[in-house]
Amino acid sequence: MITGGSAGLGRAIAKTLVQHGARVMIVGRRQDALDQTLQELKATASGDVLALSADVTKPEDITKLASTVHSAWGGLDLFCHCAGRSMRGTVLGTSPEEFRDLWETNFLSAVRCAQVFSDSLTSSRGHLVLIGSLASKVAAGYLGAYPASKFPLAALAQQLRIETEASGLHTLLVCPGPIRHDQFQPGDTRYSAQSNAGMPAEAHRPGGGAKLRQIDPYWLASKILTACEKRRAELVVPWSPRLLFAAAQISPRFGDWLLRRTTSG
């Protein structure tokens, strides 16, 4: 099951799984996008592919997902939580309501899904994949509530590993840099409508202006499946930001300096 499976990385993971012969259920809020992606996946392979419209910020919708997958397949081997969204803005210019909204979308939805599907995944010695971000490790400027909603995923993943790994549940935290989207070309800005006074123009670009090459979603999907097969704890792409993570832990001031030099901040 892949939440956020009708677009972007979620769609790439779904297509990669289908090509490997997996039964796949994609979940999203927009029925039109689900229908289009479902047609693409069925054209890719003849495997069992299902699409279900649901909002994973709503407990009743997650319960519906669990009931549907149990009726269709009896359980899960992999749950990939790709649902989420980003934003742009300053911390002081982002309302508490916007913080709450991203917290629900990017973090609490992952908690709810983990709690609902953990028994099934534990029984199958399956995989819970949480799609975080480089912002799960460092908080660049001008991303509004996004880092505060992605940082908790790192804590959630680590706590789940400590508490459930021995019983068979594998938890993988994926922390990618900016991912290439086919609908956005290099040089386009994605968040110009959320402009705050005083924000640099680069902040509106994918990755908040991070000086990193955009990642091919199908390449990343393949890396995620390999990380599941090897039951790794984390996948950070690209590798180089790990040096920034380490520096920020040793010296926050030095970490801040490095972050300003490598992002729009």
Buried (B, 14 or more C-beta within 10 A) or exposed (E): BBBBBBBBBBBBBBBBBBBEEBBBBBBBBEEEBBEBBBEBBBEBBEBBBBBBBBBBBEEEBBEBBBEBBEEEBEBBBBBBBBBBEBBBBBBEBBEEEBBEBBBBBBBBBBBBBBEBBBEBBBBBEBBBBBBBBBBBBBBBBBBBBBBBBBBBBBEBBBEBBEEBEEEEBBBBBBBBBBBBBEEEEEEEBBBEEBBBEEBBEBBBBBBBBBEBEBBEBBBBBBBBBEBBEEEBEBBBBEEEBEEBBEBBEEEEEEBBEBBEEBBBB
